Amino acid sequence: MTWRTYALGALTFFQIAANAAILKVTDNQGLPLANMTVLIGTAQDQPFQGNTRQTDANGEFQTPMEWVSPLPVTIQGPDTVRTTLMDVLPTIGQIQMSRADGNERLEIKGTLTDYGQIRTDGKVDVGAFIPALKRSEMVYFDIGWMVSPETDTLPVLLSDVAVPSNIALPQQTEYYGLFKISLNKPTFRMFVRRPGNYRFLAVHAQAPLKRVVDDFRNGVPAYDVINHGSLIQSGVVDLNISQSVSNLSVPVNTIQFTNTIPVQAPSMSTDDVILSVAFSELDGTGELVPSDVKRLRSGQSLNLKAPATKSGASVLSAWLKESDARFERKSVQQITEEDLLNIPEDLLYWLFQHPEAQSRQVDFKQVSFALHSATGALPKFIGHAAAPILAPTGLKLAPPTAPAAIHQLKTLVILSSIRKIGTGKVQTEQRTRLWELSADGWVSSMDLPALPAPGK
């Protein structure tokens, strides 16, 4: 299991009068949660007798009269992530909980269409079927949302290679030196873990084949190679999923990325990596369309692509640290036909697995995110938060440093079960959230309630 710590700027929670008698528990859509068990304090009957409650059909429960000082509140129940709020006073209001990530495996299958004219121009055209993001979900971002846990077989030259099943490739022919490479995988498959309403994006991207392959073969890190690629356009489909879906036809050309968003990196050291992603809102629902992603160096300014309307545009930047890794360099002249057979599989493997074969790599366990306006303003990063330490008295935390302009609003700690999924080289991680704990401000410790570990 893996603990991750986040410093937050917002959490929906209302504290009202200390003599309040009713508290309501909802999911993150505002729907009431019935049959939730509520523990007020550090253990059953601590610090007073009868400190457990059960929510009714409206998600409400009456607070005990003995609850007169700040205490931790832990809520758990079916289909939710156990939630603990530190130092809470009796309230009339609501506490929001996250729905469980789910254990189902509902397949969405179809074809991506309407790429436009596909030319033999040295650029590989790629489609991807991915879920739309909401601002409120960014703190829970999981690469497993973007990469299917299954692979499909793609014939390349004289062999078959595996690619994530949510990737599609329109029929095309490109050349690498004297080698003719034909690609054709119009279909996609993606999976969700629970029924519900979903919005998906069908994204069309291009990348120069020879330049990308040469860079990977010469040990250039994936986060530098990513600047060669370009998102061209996107499509959108809304689905109410109660069972597996097949025979979808999703065009990739309904949203054109013809506008730009300026972005600039602050002054950083040579081992810092800044990755910036441009987002725009679709229709006021809070769901976001990614339109570009680029790596920036210290002080560098770039223009990121954006939809023509550029509604609600913003930029999410990530600050990571780079370190050395072992790499056995292979020149372009040494590349064999056997190497070329594995190009699609190897490229995806390097993009998502960050193996030792790269000359440089970044530590994805410590990331600082900054969501900033689409005006070219410098992102304001907080420091990197160290991993929490589980001690006999609870969790020990090392809060990051923060610029004066940053308000230290909340600390969120998430216990997740993480397992490798996928086959062959193309693997990713699937995260299942088990327990979320939050406290006002940035704290150096959290006392864990005396409860069995989630899932036990």
Summary of the structure (lengths in Angstrom):
residues: 456
radius of gyration: 24.0
end to end distance: 13.1
largest distance: 80.7
contacts: 1418
relative contact order: 0.17
helix: 10%
strand: 49%
